[in-house]
């Protein structure tokens, strides 16, 4: 069975919607002391990895090179998180190494979110989605700073959940 552009878009938007729901649930209902449950973040990373081609195809009309850069940043960030979780569960990594990999993967990912917001501000996405991307990228980068990581533990997850839902909704609307 050949996966066409329409099926790929449906799969990508479904992954973005599921990610948004998971991240909002994680940010709003999981207490901070239970946040060590990394399998949920790994699931989100896998779903984001599946949605990367859909995000690329929907944003390449605005700027081809930037869409490729964003796709590479998203894929690299998610692969770093998935591999670090896998290696940690197999006891090949220490907790410090895994946390360092999370910071690297998250920083690369939110830089991609920031770039996608700046690129799609001109066209493609609704303006509010582009502004949400920019705000999510800035807050996500600030949350990676050691001084602000404890203060901003829930808010970036909440924004990323909203961003995921908004981008999924926007891509779905673009394809109709």
ROZAVO-545547 format. One line per 4 residues: number of its first residue (from 1); their letters; for each residue x, y, z of N, C-alpha, C, O. Coordinates in steps of 0.05 Angstrom, whole numbers, plus 32768, in hexadecimal, padded with zeros to 4 digits. Layout:
<nodes>
NUM = a = X,Y,Z,X,Y,Z,X,Y,Z,X,Y,Z ~ ...
</nodes>
This chain:
<nodes>
1 = xxxx = 8011,7FE8,8000,8000,8000,8000,8012,8019,8000,8024,801B,8010 ~ 800C,802B,7FEE,801C,8043,7FEB,800F,8059,7FFC,7FF7,805E,7FFA ~ 801F,8067,800B,8015,807D,801C,8017,8096,800B,802D,809F,8003 ~ 8000,80A2,8005,7FFF,80BA,7FF6,8002,80D3,8007,8005,80D1,801F
5 = xxxx = 8000,80EA,7FFA,8003,8103,8008,7FEC,8107,801B,7FEF,8112,8031 ~ 7FD4,80FF,8013,7FBC,8103,8024,7FBE,80F2,803D,7FB9,80FB,8053 ~ 7FC5,80D9,803A,7FC8,80C7,8051,7FDE,80D0,8063,7FDC,80CF,807B ~ 7FF4,80DA,8058,800B,80E4,8068,8002,80FC,8078,8009,80FF,808F
9 = xxxx = 7FF2,810D,806C,7FE8,8125,807A,7FD5,811C,8091,7FD6,8127,80A7 ~ 7FC4,8109,808C,7FB2,8100,80A1,7FC1,80F3,80B8,7FBB,80F7,80CF ~ 7FD5,80E3,80B1,7FE5,80D6,80C6,7FF4,80EB,80D6,7FF5,80EA,80EF ~ 8001,80FF,80C9,8010,8114,80D6,7FFE,8125,80E8,8006,812C,80FF
13 = xxxx = 7FE7,812D,80DE,7FD5,813D,80EF,7FCA,812D,8106,7FC6,8138,811C ~ 7FC5,8114,8102,7FBC,8103,8119,7FD1,8101,812E,7FCB,8103,8146 ~ 7FEA,80FE,8126,8001,80FD,8139,8003,8118,8148,8008,8118,8160 ~ 8000,812E,8139,8001,8148,8147,7FEA,814C,815A,7FEF,8157,8170
17 = xxxx = 7FD2,8143,8153,7FBC,8145,8166,7FC0,8134,817F,7FBB,813D,8195 ~ 7FCA,811C,817B,7FCF,810A,8192,7FE6,8116,81A3,7FE4,8115,81BC ~ 7FFA,8121,8197,8010,812E,81A6,8005,8145,81B6,800C,8148,81CE ~ 7FF4,8155,81AA,7FE9,816C,81B9,7FDA,8163,81D1,7FDC,816F,81E7
21 = xxxx = 7FC9,814E,81CE,7FBA,8144,81E5,7FCC,8139,81FA,7FC8,813E,8212 ~ 7FE0,8129,81F2,7FF2,811D,8206,8002,8133,8215,8004,8132,822D ~ 800C,8147,8206,801B,815C,8213,800A,816D,8225,8013,8175,823B ~ 7FF2,8174,821D,7FE0,8183,822F,7FD9,8173,8248,7FD9,817E,825E
25 = xxxx = 7FD4,8159,8244,7FCE,8148,825C,7FE7,8147,826E,7FE4,814A,8286 ~ 7FFE,8144,8262,8017,8142,8272,801D,815C,8281,8025,815B,8298 ~ 8018,8172,8273,801E,818C,8280,800A,8193,8296,8011,819F,82AA ~ 7FF1,818C,8291,7FDC,8195,82A4,7FD6,8182,82BA,7FD0,818B,82D0
29 = xxxx = 7FD8,8168,82B6,7FCE,8155,82C9,7FE4,8144,82D6,7FDE,8137,82EB ~ 7FFC,8142,82CB,8011,8132,82D7,8020,8144,82EA,802C,8158,82E2 ~ 8021,813D,8304,8030,814E,8317,804E,814E,8311,8058,813C,8304 ~ 805B,8164,831A,8077,8167,8314,8088,8151,831E,809D,814A,8312
33 = xxxx = 8081,8145,8335,8092,8130,8340,808F,8115,8331,809F,8103,8336 ~ 807B,8113,8320,8078,80FA,8310,8082,80FE,82F4,8081,80EB,82E4 ~ 808D,8115,82ED,8095,811B,82D2,80AD,810A,82C9,80B5,810D,82B2 ~ 80B7,80F8,82D9,80CC,80E7,82D1,80C3,80D1,82BE,80D3,80C0,82B6
37 = xxxx = 80A9,80D1,82B7,809E,80BC,82A6,80A6,80C4,8289,8097,80D3,827B ~ 80BD,80BA,8280,80C7,80C2,8266,80BC,80B3,824F,80C0,80BB,8238 ~ 80AE,809D,8254,80A3,808E,823D,808E,809E,822F,808A,809A,8217 ~ 8080,80AF,823E,806C,80C0,8231,8078,80D4,821E,806E,80DA,8209
41 = xxxx = 808F,80E0,8227,809D,80F3,8216,80A9,80E4,81FE,80AA,80F0,81E8 ~ 80B2,80CC,8202,80BC,80BC,81EB,80A6,80B6,81D7,80AB,80B8,81BF ~ 808E,80B1,81E1,8077,80AD,81CF,8072,80C6,81BF,806C,80C5,81A7 ~ 8072,80DD,81CC,806E,80F7,81BF,8084,80FB,81AA,807E,8104,8194
45 = xxxx = 809D,80F4,81B0,80B3,80F8,819D,80AF,80E6,8185,80B4,80EF,816E ~ 80A6,80CE,8189,80A1,80BC,8172,808B,80C7,8160,808D,80C6,8148 ~ 8076,80D1,816D,805F,80DC,815D,8068,80F5,814F,805F,80FA,8138 ~ 8078,8106,815B,8082,811E,814D,8094,8116,8136,8093,8122,8120
49 = xxxx = 80A3,8101,8139,80B4,80F7,8123,80A3,80EE,810B,80AB,80F3,80F4 ~ 808D,80E2,8111,807B,80D9,80FB,806E,80F2,80EE,8068,80F1,80D6 ~ 806A,8107,80FD,805D,811F,80F2,8070,8132,80E3,8066,8145,80D6 ~ 808A,812D,80E4,809D,813F,80D7,8098,8142,80B9,8099,8159,80AF
53 = xxxx = 8094,812C,80AA,808F,8130,808D,8076,8141,8087,8076,8151,8074 ~ 8062,813F,8097,804A,814F,8093,804F,816C,8099,8046,817D,8089 ~ 805E,8172,80AE,8065,818E,80B3,8076,8199,809D,8073,81B0,8095 ~ 8089,8189,8093,809A,8192,807D,808A,8199,8064,808D,81AE,8059
57 = xxxx = 8078,8187,805C,8069,818B,8044,8056,81A3,8046,804F,81AF,8032 ~ 804D,81A9,805E,803A,81BF,8061,8049,81DA,8063,803C,81EF,805E ~ 8062,81DA,806B,8071,81F3,806E,8084,81F9,8057,808F,820F,8056 ~ 8088,81E7,8045,809C,81EB,8031,8093,8200,801C,80A4,820C,800E
61 = xxxx = 8079,8206,801B,8070,821B,8009,807A,8237,8012,807E,8248,8002 ~ 807D,823A,802C,8086,8254,8036,80A4,8258,8031,80AC,826D,8028 ~ 80B4,8244,8036,80D1,8246,8032,80DC,8229,8032,80DC,821C,8046 ~ 80E6,8221,801B,80EF,8206,8017,8107,81FF,8029,8107,81EA,8036
65 = xxxx = 811B,8210,802A,8133,820A,803A,812C,8209,8058,8136,81F8,8066 ~ 811D,821C,8061,8115,821D,807D,8105,8205,8085,8108,81FA,809B ~ 80F4,81FC,8073,80E4,81E4,8079,80F6,81CB,807C,80F1,81BA,808D ~ 810A,81CA,806B,811D,81B3,806D,812D,81B5,8087,8131,81A1,8095
69 = xxxx = 8136,81CD,808F,8145,81D1,80A8,8133,81C9,80C0,813C,81BB,80D2 ~ 811A,81D2,80BF,8108,81CB,80D5,8103,81AD,80D7,8103,81A2,80ED ~ 8100,81A0,80C0,80FB,8183,80C0,8113,8175,80CB,8110,8162,80DB ~ 812B,817E,80C4,8144,8171,80CF,8146,8176,80ED,814D,8164,80FC
73 = xxxx = 8140,818F,80F6,8142,8195,8113,812D,8185,8123,8134,817A,8138 ~ 8115,8183,8118,8100,8173,8126,8109,8155,8127,8107,8149,813D ~ 8112,814B,8111,8119,812E,8111,8131,8129,8123,8132,8116,8132 ~ 8146,813B,8122,815D,8137,8133,8156,8139,8150,815F,8128,8160
77 = xxxx = 8146,814D,8158,813E,8150,8174,812F,8138,817E,8134,812E,8194 ~ 811D,812E,816E,810C,8117,8177,811D,80FD,8178,8119,80ED,818A ~ 812F,80FA,8165,8140,80E2,8165,8152,80E2,817D,8157,80CD,8189 ~ 815D,80F9,8184,816E,80FB,819C,815F,80F2,81B5,8169,80E4,81C6
81 = xxxx = 8146,80FC,81B8,8136,80F5,81CF,812F,80D7,81CF,8131,80CB,81E4 ~ 8127,80CC,81B9,8120,80B0,81B7,8138,809E,81BD,8136,808B,81CD ~ 814E,80A4,81B1,8166,8093,81B5,8170,8096,81D1,8179,8082,81DD ~ 8170,80AD,81DD,8179,80B0,81F9,8167,80A1,820C,8171,8095,821F
85 = xxxx = 814D,80A1,8207,813B,8091,8218,8140,8074,8215,8140,8065,8229 ~ 8144,806B,81FD,814A,804F,81F8,8164,8046,8205,8165,8031,8212 ~ 8179,8056,8202,8193,804F,820E,8191,8051,822C,819F,8041,823A ~ 8182,8063,8237,817F,8065,8254,8170,804D,825F,8177,8042,8274
89 = xxxx = 815B,8044,8251,814C,802D,825A,815D,8013,8258,8158,8000,8267 ~ 8170,8013,8246,8182,7FFC,8244,819B,7FFF,8256,81AD,7FEE,8255 ~ 819C,8014,8266,81B1,801A,827A,81CC,8020,826C,81E1,801B,8278 ~ 81CB,802C,8255,81E3,8035,8248,81E9,8052,824E,8200,805B,8249
93 = xxxx = 81D5,8060,8257,81D9,807D,825E,81D3,8082,827B,81C3,8074,8288 ~ 81E0,8095,8286,81DA,809E,82A2,81C3,80B2,82A0,81BC,80BB,828B ~ 81B8,80B9,82B7,81A2,80CC,82B8,81AC,80E8,82AE,819D,80F6,82A1 ~ 81C5,80EF,82B5,81CF,8108,82AC,81D2,8109,828D,81CA,811D,8281
97 = xxxx = 81DB,80F3,8281,81DE,80F2,8264,81C3,80F4,8257,81C0,8101,8242 ~ 81AF,80E6,8262,8194,80E7,8256,8188,8103,8258,817C,810D,8245 ~ 818C,8110,826F,8181,812B,8273,818F,813E,8260,8182,8151,8255 ~ 81A9,813B,825C,81B8,814B,8249,81AD,8147,822C,81AA,815A,821D
101 = xxxx = 81A8,812E,8225,819C,8128,820B,8181,8134,8208,8179,813E,81F3 ~ 8171,8134,821D,8156,8140,821D,8158,815E,8218,8149,8169,8208 ~ 816B,816B,8225,816E,8188,8222,8176,818E,8205,816C,81A0,81F9 ~ 8189,817E,81FA,8192,8182,81DF,817B,817D,81CB,8176,818E,81B9
105 = xxxx = 816D,8167,81CE,8157,8161,81BC,8141,8175,81BD,8136,817D,81A9 ~ 813A,817E,81D6,8125,8192,81D9,812D,81AD,81CE,811D,81BA,81C1 ~ 8147,81B5,81D2,8150,81CE,81C7,814F,81CF,81A9,8147,81E2,819D ~ 8158,81B9,819D,8158,81B7,8180,813B,81B8,8175,8135,81C5,8161
109 = xxxx = 8129,81AA,8183,810D,81AA,817B,8100,81C5,817D,80F2,81CE,816B ~ 8104,81D3,8193,80F7,81ED,8197,8103,8202,8185,80F6,8216,817E ~ 811D,81FF,817D,8128,8211,8169,8119,820D,814E,8114,8220,8140 ~ 8113,81F3,8148,8103,81EE,8130,80E7,81FA,8132,80DD,8205,811E
113 = xxxx = 80DB,81F9,814A,80C0,8205,814D,80C2,8224,8149,80B0,8230,813D ~ 80D7,8230,8154,80DB,824D,8150,80DF,8254,8133,80D3,8267,8129 ~ 80EF,8244,8125,80F4,824A,8108,80DA,8246,80F8,80D4,8257,80E7 ~ 80CB,8232,80FE,80B2,822D,80F0,809E,8244,80F5,808F,824C,80E3
117 = xxxx = 809F,824F,810C,808E,8266,8112,8096,827F,8102,8085,828D,80F8 ~ 80B0,8284,8101,80BA,829B,80F2,80B5,8298,80D4,80AE,82AB,80C6 ~ 80B8,8280,80C9,80B4,827B,80AD,8097,827D,80A5,8090,8289,8091 ~ 8086,8271,80B5,8069,8270,80AE,805A,8289,80B6,8042,828B,80B1
121 = xxxx = 8068,829C,80C1,805B,82B6,80C8,8052,82C4,80AE,803E,82D2,80AF ~ 8061,82C1,8099,805B,82CE,807F,8042,82C1,8072,8031,82CF,8067 ~ 8041,82A7,8073,802C,8299,8064,8027,827E,8071,8030,8279,8088 ~ 801A,826C,8064,8015,8251,806B,8003,824E,8083,7FEB,8247,8080
125 = xxxx = 800C,8252,809B,7FFC,824F,80B3,7FED,8268,80BA,7FF3,827E,80B0 ~ 7FD8,8264,80CA,7FCB,827C,80D5,7FDF,828C,80E6,7FF2,8280,80F1 ~ 7FDA,82A6,80E8,7FED,82B7,80F7,7FEF,82AE,8114,8005,82AE,811F ~ 7FD9,82A7,8120,7FDA,829F,813D,7FEA,8286,8141,7FF6,8282,8156
129 = xxxx = 7FEA,8274,812D,7FFA,825B,8130,8017,8262,812D,8028,8257,813C ~ 801E,8274,811B,803A,827D,8118,8043,828B,8131,805A,8286,813B ~ 8033,829C,813D,803B,82AA,8156,803D,8296,816D,804F,8298,817E ~ 802B,8282,816E,802D,826D,8182,8047,825D,817F,8053,8255,8193
133 = xxxx = 804F,8259,8166,8068,824B,8161,8080,825B,816C,8092,8250,8178 ~ 8080,8275,8167,8095,8286,8170,8096,8287,818E,80AC,8284,819A ~ 807F,828A,819B,807E,828B,81B9,8087,8270,81C4,8096,826F,81D8 ~ 807E,825A,81B8,8085,823F,81C2,80A3,823B,81BF,80B0,8230,81D2
137 = xxxx = 80AF,8244,81A9,80CC,8241,81A5,80DC,8251,81BA,80EF,8247,81C5 ~ 80D3,8269,81BF,80E2,827B,81D2,80E0,8270,81EE,80F3,826E,81FD ~ 80C7,8268,81F6,80C3,825D,8211,80D2,8243,8214,80DD,823D,8229 ~ 80D1,8232,81FF,80DF,8219,8200,80FD,821C,8203,810A,820D,8211
141 = xxxx = 8108,8230,81F5,8125,8235,81F8,812B,823F,8214,8140,8238,821F ~ 811A,8251,821E,811F,825B,8239,811D,8245,824E,812A,8246,8262 ~ 810B,8232,8249,8108,821C,825D,8120,820A,825D,8124,81FB,8271 ~ 8131,820A,8249,8149,81FA,8248,8160,8207,8259,8173,81F9,825F
145 = xxxx = 815D,8220,825F,8172,822D,826F,8170,8222,828C,815A,8220,8297 ~ 8187,821C,8298,8186,8210,82B3,8179,8221,82C8,816D,8217,82DB ~ 817B,823C,82C5,816F,824E,82D9,8151,824E,82D8,8144,8253,82EC ~ 8146,8249,82C0,8129,824B,82BD,811B,8230,82BA,8102,822F,82B8
149 = xxxx = 812A,821A,82BB,811E,8200,82B5,810A,81F8,82CB,80F6,81EB,82C5 ~ 810F,81FF,82E4,80FC,81F7,82F9,80E3,8209,82F8,80CD,8200,82FF ~ 80E6,8223,82F0,80D0,8235,82EF,80BD,822F,82D7,80A5,8232,82D9 ~ 80C9,8225,82C2,80BA,8221,82A9,80B8,8203,82A3,80BF,81FB,828C
153 = xxxx = 80AF,81F3,82B5,80AD,81D7,82B0,8094,81CF,82A1,8094,81BD,8291 ~ 807E,81DC,82A8,8064,81D4,829C,805C,81E5,8284,8050,81DA,8271 ~ 8062,81FE,8285,8059,8210,8270,8063,8209,8254,8052,820A,8241 ~ 807C,8202,824F,8085,81FA,8234,8076,81E1,822A,8070,81DF,8212
157 = xxxx = 8071,81CE,823C,8062,81B6,8233,8046,81BE,822B,803B,81B3,8217 ~ 8039,81D0,823A,801F,81D9,8234,801E,81E7,8219,800D,81E2,8208 ~ 8032,81F9,8215,8034,8208,81FB,8039,81F5,81E4,802E,81F8,81CE ~ 804A,81E1,81E8,8050,81CE,81D3,8038,81BD,81CC,8034,81B6,81B5
161 = xxxx = 8028,81B6,81E0,800F,81A8,81DB,7FFB,81B9,81CB,7FEF,81AF,81B8 ~ 7FF9,81D3,81D2,7FE8,81E5,81C3,7FF3,81E8,81A6,7FE4,81E9,8193 ~ 800D,81EB,81A4,801A,81EE,818A,8015,81D5,8178,800E,81D8,8161 ~ 8017,81BE,8184,8013,81A5,8175,7FF6,81A4,816B,7FF1,819D,8153
165 = xxxx = 7FE3,81AA,817C,7FC7,81AA,8173,7FC2,81C0,815E,7FB4,81BA,814A ~ 7FCD,81D7,8161,7FC9,81ED,814E,7FD5,81E6,8133,7FC8,81EB,811E ~ 7FED,81DB,8133,7FFA,81D4,8119,7FEA,81BD,810C,7FE6,81BE,80F3 ~ 7FE2,81AA,811B,7FD2,8194,8110,7FB8,819E,8104,7FB0,8196,80EE
169 = xxxx = 7FAA,81B1,8112,7F92,81BD,8109,7F97,81CD,80EF,7F87,81CB,80DC ~ 7FAC,81DC,80EF,7FB3,81ED,80D8,7FBA,81DC,80C0,7FB1,81E3,80AA ~ 7FC9,81C7,80C3,7FD0,81B6,80AC,7FB7,81A8,80A2,7FB3,81A5,8089 ~ 7FA5,81A0,80B3,7F8C,8194,80AB,7F7B,81A7,809A,7F70,81A0,8086
173 = xxxx = 7F7B,81C0,80A3,7F6B,81D5,8095,7F78,81DB,807A,7F6A,81E0,8066 ~ 7F93,81DB,8078,7FA1,81E0,805F,7F9B,81CB,804A,7F9A,81D1,8032 ~ 7F98,81B3,8052,7F95,819C,8040,7F78,819A,8035,7F73,818B,8022 ~ 7F65,81A8,8041,7F49,81A7,8038,7F45,81B9,8021,7F2E,81BA,8016
</nodes>
